[in-house]
Amino acid sequence: MARKDRTGERKPRQQRRRIPDLGYYLIVTDTEGTERCYFNGLHENLPAEIQDRLVVKVIETKTVDLIGKCVKYTAYDAQYREPWIVLDRDQVKDFDQIISQAHKNQINVGWSNPCFEIWMFAYYGKMPVIPESWNCCSKFSQLYENKTGQKYDKADKAIYRRIKETGDEDRAIEVAESKRNQQIDAGKIKPSEMCPCTTVHDLVSKIRKNVSRAN
């Protein structure tokens, strides 16, 4: 019988023994649907021969539990699990404090201001100034439908594939990096003040670089 890990998850013996040499990304997020579909889709769209060499595990929880849950799940095979939390500015009151606390706990952070959709906007070459999360989602929905011919659905398991095929991921990373530099050059330090801005591209870039090691 397979044993359980420290988080109570049951792991097959073969999976417990295998070390993903291209990385194990543990992603804990506080939203339902979008981030899970995006990152699961990113993994599923990797070459088949690489998928078992690079793990992307997404866990959803409440905002207040992001750091605790990430620490808990990292405890299992901590020597090669790379912890990340992914969250939106939206209406999160302690946004800056959560990010600061995560860094103190050696947890990477992929944050977006105002919301995750601002990162997906970048696939189409821009990150417009839209302070409100609801308005950002609405405008992205219109762009998404125009580009993909599909209604925007946060729970669409094909969301990553659709924006990857109709957009430009290399360009998205460039746009996101440029926007962050612009915010820093403007003297903004707190993530809550940096809008539009995201650091999700740091995680995506890291995964892509590790995949390129196999080629």
Residue pairs with C-beta under 8 A, 6 or more apart in sequence:
2 10
2 11
2 12
2 13
2 16
3 10
3 11
3 16
4 10
4 11
5 11
5 16
5 76
5 77
6 72
6 75
6 76
7 72
7 73
7 75
7 76
9 76
18 52
19 80
20 52
20 53
20 54
20 55
20 80
21 53
22 50
22 53
22 54
22 210
22 211
22 213
22 214
23 54
23 55
23 80
23 82
23 206
23 207
23 210
24 54
24 55
24 57
24 77
24 80
24 81
24 82
25 54
25 55
25 56
25 57
25 82
25 84
25 203
25 206
25 207
26 57
26 59
26 70
26 73
26 74
26 81
26 82
26 83
26 84
27 35
27 39
27 56
27 57
27 58
27 59
27 84
27 85
27 86
27 110
27 203
28 58
28 59
28 60
28 61
28 66
28 69
28 70
28 73
28 83
28 84
28 85
28 86
29 35
29 36
29 58
29 59
29 60
29 61
29 66
29 85
29 86
29 87
30 60
30 61
30 62
30 63
30 66
30 85
30 86
30 87
30 88
30 92
31 60
31 87
31 88
31 116
32 60
32 154
32 155
33 154
33 155
34 116
34 117
34 154
34 155
34 159
35 58
35 86
35 116
36 58
36 60
37 154
37 155
37 156
37 157
37 158
37 159
37 160
38 116
38 120
38 159
38 160
39 56
39 58
39 86
39 160
40 56
40 58
40 157
40 160
41 157
41 158
41 159
41 160
41 161
42 56
42 160
42 204
42 207
43 51
43 54
43 55
43 56
44 51
44 160
44 161
45 160
45 161
45 164
46 54
46 211
47 211
49 214
50 211
50 214
53 214
54 207
54 210
54 211
56 207
57 73
59 69
59 73
61 69
63 87
63 92
63 98
66 85
66 87
66 98
66 102
67 85
67 98
67 101
67 102
67 105
67 107
70 83
70 84
70 85
70 102
70 105
70 107
71 83
71 105
71 107
73 81
73 83
74 81
74 83
74 107
82 108
83 106
83 107
83 108
84 107
84 108
84 109
84 110
84 203
85 98
85 102
85 107
85 108
85 109
85 110
86 109
86 110
86 111
86 116
86 200
86 203
87 95
87 98
87 109
87 110
87 111
87 112
88 111
88 112
88 113
88 114
88 115
88 116
88 133
89 95
89 111
89 112
89 113
89 114
89 115
89 133
89 191
89 192
89 195
90 114
90 115
90 133
91 133
92 98
95 111
95 113
95 191
95 192
96 190
96 191
96 192
99 109
99 111
99 191
102 108
102 109
103 109
108 202
108 203
109 199
110 198
110 199
110 200
110 202
110 203
111 191
111 198
111 199
111 200
112 118
112 119
112 197
112 198
112 199
112 200
113 191
113 192
113 194
113 195
113 196
113 197
113 198
114 130
114 131
114 132
114 133
114 136
114 195
114 196
115 133
115 136
115 137
116 198
116 200
117 136
117 137
117 140
118 127
118 130
118 136
118 140
118 196
118 197
118 198
119 172
119 176
119 198
119 200
119 201
120 140
120 144
120 163
120 167
120 172
121 127
121 128
121 136
121 140
121 143
121 196
122 171
122 172
122 173
122 175
122 176
122 179
122 198
122 201
123 163
123 164
123 166
123 167
123 168
123 169
123 171
123 172
124 143
124 147
124 166
124 167
124 168
125 167
125 168
125 171
125 175
126 175
127 175
127 176
127 179
127 196
127 197
127 198
128 139
128 196
129 195
129 196
130 136
130 139
130 196
131 195
140 152
141 151
141 152
144 150
144 152
144 162
144 163
145 151
145 152
147 163
147 166
147 167
148 162
148 163
148 166
150 156
150 162
153 159
156 162
169 204
169 208
172 201
172 204
173 201
173 204
173 205
176 197
176 198
176 199
176 200
176 201
177 201
179 196
179 197
179 198
180 194
180 197
180 198
180 199
183 193
183 194
183 195
183 197
184 194
188 194
191 197
